[in-house]
């Protein structure tokens, strides 16, 4: 039997992070690699009670039946009510994880060769979702504050959309400040450039909430993606898209073709959990946990990396920290040495749509304990320390022999 693959499969890529997770399953590995929420934050008791109520309610059988593509009305209403701008529940589409939202956006908005704009670096899962539709992916220059608006303006003409993660970005953990958001929205409105705003981490702030979403400032020109994975549990595979009516209709049709609808039972359980302001009580416990783990990693880095030339940022929310190795080292070459010492991370290169910085790496601080963070960062520093002389030797020509 000979199978003929569609040409688009050549554009499909495997996730470097998912591949790496297989490596981190080895016993004894401390992993800073996966973008997984902490299981300690999962509200197991609340879900157990909600499941019981859903299955004993008068319409319990409906929870196990097919449902509408758009999603459970009660859940769509809860999403609309939770957002800081005026959203009609009819604009909300419940998706099978926010990753499906990216896939639907790609199917609806991208033709082969379509220019699309992304940050530098950007979320790897978005690149994976976009690539099978064969766009021309254009990287926009970015700095610690996010997208460079001048470079965005220079590249905006003809682009289908800008994809952006303004809050606690994956992979860098950076957050776009108020002034940058104002300038960016003015730029996209001037150029008629639609924005896809991805905000899975926005509620995970540590001290102060992030500025108002881009979509709240430009609702007619934006599609907004959110997730229940980071504030409840990723195993639910529930997210949502908020879109203008003319785009919402197309997204619904694309979802019908993909999976008919997201799981009815999961939607009803989440709607039940969200009653009575549960997230207002639950999410602060996640913030406190993640802030303590971030602080533990920052302290360990300052202690263990002293004098090694490693740089890192201080995220004000989210799950990730971005680091840069000294000249002569690359994250890809360092990774196997780190794994030998019992610690794993994600090299930064796969997150770049354009020219990559091979010295960058992503560290997730939310699934390791403070003790594991101390041990893991010490192991990472030891790997860096051993690699530095080798890198210096590789750059230094050997003396001529007599």
N, C-alpha and C positions, 0 to 999 in steps of 0.2 A: 504493500500500500504506500503510495506517495502522496504526502500532504503538501499542498501549495499554500503557503502563508500569504496573507495580505501584506502589501508593501508597507502599511503603517506599522507592522510589528517591528520593522527595523528601527523605528523611532522609540519603541518601548525600552525602558531601562529598569534594571533592578535597583532597589533602594540600597545604597551603601550602608545605611543605618540598619535596615532589616537583615542584611547579610552579616553585619557585624554582631548583631544580637545573638546569632548562632554561636559565634566565637565566645561571647561573654557567658554562655550557658555552661562553660567549663567550670568545674568545681574550684572554688577559691578565688575567682576573679571578682574584683571590686569594679563595678561598671559605672562609669560616668557617661556612658554612651547613649543609652536609650532615652527618648523623649517621653518616658512613661510617668504618669502621675504616681504619687506615693500611695500604695495600698492602705497605709494608715489613715488616709483621708476619706476612704470609701465609707459612706453612711450605711453600713450593713443593716443595722437595726431598723432604720427608717424604710429601707427597701423591703425588708421582711414584712413589716406591718402594712406597707402599701400593697404588696403582692396579695396579701391576705384579703385586704379590703376590695381589691379589683376582682378577685376570684369569688368573692361572696356577695358582690353587689347584684342588684336585680338584673343588670345587663351584662353579667359576667361572661356569657357565651360570646358576646360581641367582641370581647377582648381577644378571642381566639379566632376571629373571622377575618376575611379580607376587609379592607377599608379604603377610603378615598385616597387618591394620590397626594393631595395637598397636605394631608395630615389631620390628626385629631383636632377638632375645633377648639377644645379647651386648652390644648397645648399651644396652638397657634395664638390664641388670645393671651396666654401667659407670656409668651415670647414678646408679642407686641407691647404689652403693658410694661415689660421690664426694660425697654429701650428708652434712651434719653431724648427721643424726638417723637413726633406724632406719626405712628405707624398703624395702618389699617391691618387687622389680622388677615385680610384677604391678600396682603402682600407677602405673607409668610409661607414658606414651603418647608416642611419638615423633611430632612434628608437622612440617609443612612450614614451618619457621621458627616462632619463638615468636609471631609475628603471627597465625598460624593458631590458636594456642592461645587468643588473645583472641577470635577469631571463634567458636570452638567454645564457649567459656564464655558468650558472648553468646547463642548459639542455645539453649543448654541452660538458662540461668538467668534470662533476661529475657523478660517478657511486655510488651505495650504498656502504658505507664503505670507500669511497675515503678520505684520509686525505687532508684537506685544512687548510691553515694557515691564521690567522687574527691577527690584532693588539689587544692590551689590553688597554682600551676597543675599540670597533669598531662600525661601523654604524649599527644600528638595522635593517634597511631596507635590508641590504646585508644579514644578518643572516636569515631574513624572506625569501629572495629569494633563498638562498642556501639550507635551511633545508628540503624542500619537496623532494629534490633529495637524501636525506639521507646520507650526508657525515659524516665523523668524523672530527668535527671542533676542531682545536688545537689552543689555544691562545698562542701567542708569547709575552714574557715579553716586556714591553714598559715603557718608562719614558717620561719626559717632551720634549725630543727631538724626540720621536717616537719609532720605533722598535729597540729593543736590538739586534744588529747584531750577537753577540755571541750566544744568545739563538736561533735566527733564524737558524744559522748554525747547531746547535745541533738538530733541529727539521726538517730540510729541506729534509732529505732522504725520498724518496717515496711520498712526498706531490705532489698533482696535481698542486697547485698554491699557491701563496701568494696574499692576497687581502690587499691593502694599500691605504690610503688617506693621501698623504704627505703634502697637503696644507690646513691649517686652518680646521683641521679634525673635523668631526662630530662624537662624541659629544664634544671632549675636546677643540677644537679650536687651538691645537698645530700645529706647522709646523716643518717639518724635515729640518735640516740645510744642507749645502753643504757637509760637511765632512761625515755626516751620510749617505747621498745619495750615495756618492762615495763608501763608505764601503758596503752599502747594495747591490748596483749593482754588485760589485765585488763578493760578497757572492753568489748571485743568479746565476751569470754566472758560477761560480766555481761548483755549485751543479746542474746546469741545471734546475733550478726552475723557471717556468713561473711566471710572475707578472701580476695581474689585478690592474691597477692604476685608481682610481676613483678621478676625479678632478672637482667636480661641483662648488667649491668655489674659484678656483685659480685666477680669475680675481679680486677678492674682497680684494686686499691688500690695506693697509692704507698708508704706507710711502714708501716702496720699494717692488718691485716684488719678489715673491719667487724664489728659485733656479730652474734651468732647470728641467723639468719633468723626472721621472725615465725612461719613455718610450723613450725619446729623446736620452738617453744614451744606451738603450738596445732595439731597435725597433723590432728586430726579436724574442725577448723573452718576449714581453709584449703585453697586450691588454689595450687600453686607453679608458676611458669613460668620456664624457663631457655632458654638459647640457645647454640649453637656458633658463632654468627656473630662474636662479639666476641673469642673466644679461638682460633678457627681461621680461618674465612673465611665471609663472608655469602653467597657464591655457592652454597654447599652447600644453603642453605635448609633447615636442620635445627634444630629446637628440641625442647623436651619439656615435658610437663605431668605433675606429680605430684598425684594427687587421691585422696580417700577412695574406697573401692571402689564405693559406691553412685553417686557422681558419675562416676567413671572409666568405668563401663559406658555411661553416657549420652553421654559425650564420644566414646567409641569409635564409637557408632552415628552421631553427628553427623559424625565424620570419614569413616566409610564412605560417607556420602552426598555428602561434599565431594570426595574424591579417592582413595578406596579405601585408599591408604597413601602414605607418603612414599617418595621414590625408593630402591629397594632397593640400587642400586649405591652411592649416596652414603652410605647407612647403613653398608654393609660397609667402605667406605674409611675412614670416621671411626672405626669400631670398630677397624680395623687400626692407624690412626694413634695411637689412645689406648693401645695396648698398651705395656707396659714403662715406664709413668710419663711419657709424652712431655709431657703438659701441665705437669708439675712442673718440667720443664726449659725449656719454651717460654714459658709465661706470664710468668715474671719478666723476659724480654727485652721483652715488650710493656709491662709496668709501667714499666720503666726508660725506654723510648722516650717513653711518654706523659707521664711525670713531667717529663722534660726539656722537652717541648713546652709543658706547662702552665707551667713556670717561665719559659720564654721569653715566653709571652703575658702573664703577670703582670708581668714586668719591663717589657715594652713598654707595657702599660697605665699603669703607674706613671710611666713616662717621658713618654709622649705625651699622656696625659689630664690632666696636672697643671693644676689651676686651672680645669678645664672643668665641674666638678660632676658628672662621671660616677662612678657607684658600681659595684662588682663584688664577687663573693665569691671565696673560695679553696677550690676543691673538693679533697678529699683522695683522689680517685680518679675513674675514669670518663673521659669524653670531652668534658664540657661545662662552660662557665663562664657565669654569669648576670650580666647587667649592667643598669643602670638609668640612663637619660638624665636630664639636669637638667630642671627644670620648664620647660614651654613647648615641649619637643620631644616628638615621637612617633617610635617606631621605624619605623612604616610610612611616614611622610613622609621620614624620613632615608634609608631604603633606596635609592631611586633616585639620591639625591645621592652616596651611598657607591659605588654601582655605577659612576657616572660617573667616580669616582676610582680604580676598579679593585679594589674590595673588596665582598664580600657577606656578609650575616649573616641570621639568621631573626628577624623581629619576634616579640615574645612573645605578642601577643594571641591567636593561634589555639590556644594551649595552655590557655586558661582556659575552664572550663565555665560559670562565672558571670561576674560583672563583672570585666573585664580591666583590667590596668594597661598602658596604651598606651605607657608609657615603657620597658618592659622589652624585652630582646633576648637571644637565645642565641648564644654563640660556641663553635664546636667548634675545639679546638686540635690534633687528632690527625692531620690529613691534610696540614698545611702544614709546611714546614721552618722552622727558626728564622729564617732570612733572610726567608722569605715572611711569617712572623708579624710581624717588625719592619716590613716594608714595608706590610703590610696594616693593622696597627694605626695606623701613622702616617697612612695614607690615611683611615682611619675618624675619627681625631682631627681631620684637616683638614676633613672633612665636618661634624663636630659644630661646629667653630670657625666655619665659614661659616654654619651654620644658626642659631647662637645670636643674632646681631644681628637676623636676620629674625624669630625668635620674639619677641624683646624688642620689636621694632617693632610686631608684630601685637598685643601686649598693651598698648602705650602709645597712648592716644588722640592723634590729630593735633591740634596747637594750632589754635584758631579763627583764621581770617584776618580782618584788619581790614576 
